[in-house]
């Protein structure tokens, strides 16, 4: 069972009042924020989408989690990869209920 629901992940990481993902992509995220984002995305990967193919969900959510992990360990180009992997429309058009 995921630690966080997909709805919680969206609110904390991507919500209109959230700065978590924005700060990390802008290079301003702390080590704790990066770890928090990774934890959220692991839960998102473990969850089940409201609609759509589960394999598609695992690929999209897995890409976001992998990119967040690369940010945590400081891989070159990881922030740009995270920005690409967290394209909201790519997931919402297929998986949002």
Secondary structure as GFF3:
##gff-version 3
##sequence-region A 1 97
A	DSSP	alpha_helix	6	9	.	.	.	ID=ss1
A	DSSP	pi_helix	10	14	.	.	.	ID=ss2
A	DSSP	alpha_helix	20	25	.	.	.	ID=ss3
A	DSSP	alpha_helix	31	46	.	.	.	ID=ss4
A	DSSP	alpha_helix	54	73	.	.	.	ID=ss5
A	DSSP	alpha_helix	78	85	.	.	.	ID=ss6
A	DSSP	alpha_helix	88	95	.	.	.	ID=ss7
###
